[in-house]
């Protein structure tokens, strides 16, 4: 029996200690940091840039809504393909935008 393990197996796994509220704040801060890079590059290139930061359980819905609200001619969206099986089973956010949107979508891979 001497495995050297004390407690239950679950106790050996590191679980995040953030509350859902703290997690939401952390994600928002990380997104703002990434968007600051985009803002700086757009400014350096002289490209007009409006920053909006929205979240939703289904991001594709917010992407389409924002494009409609801002009367966009096209949606530019990156597709990195990191979701593997979940993308196959549930569809990627890019695929959902392509499927549900009437605005043209330019996908960069």
N, C-alpha and C positions, 0 to 999 in steps of 0.2 A: 503493500500500500504506500510506501514512502515515495510519492511522486514529488514531494517538495512544494506542492500546491496547497494553499490554505484558502478556504472559502469556496464559493460556488464558481463554476466556470464563467458565468456572466460577470462576476466581480473582477475577473482578469482582463476584461475588454474595456478599453477607454471609451467612454461615452461623452459626447459633447455636453457641457454643463450650461450652455446658453439657453435662455428661455426663448420661446418663439418671438417675443417682442425684441429681445436683444439680437437674435439672428436676423430679423428684418432690418434692424438698424445697421448691422454689420454689412449685410448685402447692399443696402442703399449706399453706405459709405464707399464700398468697393466699386460700385457702379459709377458713383460720382467721380472717383479717382480716375477710372478708365475714361470717362467722358471728358475729363479735364485734358487728357492727352489729345483726344479728338478735337476738342475746342482749340487747343494751342496750334495743332497742325492746320486746321481750317483757317485760323486767323493768319498764320504765317503764309499760307497760300492765297490769302485774299478771298476765300470762299465764305459767303454768308452762312451763318450757322445759328439755328435756333435749338436750344437744348430743352428737351422734355425728358423727364424720368418718370416712368409709370411702371407699376407692377400688377400682375394678375396671375391667378392660378393657370390661366391659359394665355401665355404671352402673345400668340398669334392674333388673338382678339384685339389686344391693345395696339399691336402694330398696325392692323388694318384700320382701326378706329382713328388712330393718330394720323395716318395717311389721308383718311377722309376729312378729318377736322381741318387739316392744313392744306387741303385741296392739292395734294401731291400728284405730279404727273407720272411718277415712277417710285417704286420702293426698291432701294438697294439693300440687299441682305447677304450676309456671309453665311456660308454653310461649311462647317468644319467636320461634320460627320462623326462626332465623338460619342454618340449615344448607342451605337451598335445595335444590340437586340431590342432595346426599347424603341429605337427609331423604326426598326422593322415591324414591330408589333403595334406601336401606337402612332408612328409617323413623327417626323421631325417638325420643329416649329416652322422651318422654312417650307417644308412640304405642305403644312397646313395653311400658311399664307398663300402659297401658290394655288391651292385648292379652293380657298374660300374668298379670294380677293378678285375684284374685277379690274383693279389698277395693275398695270404691267409691273412685273417684278424682275429685277436684274440680280442674279445670284452669282456671287463670287466664291470660288472654292479654293 
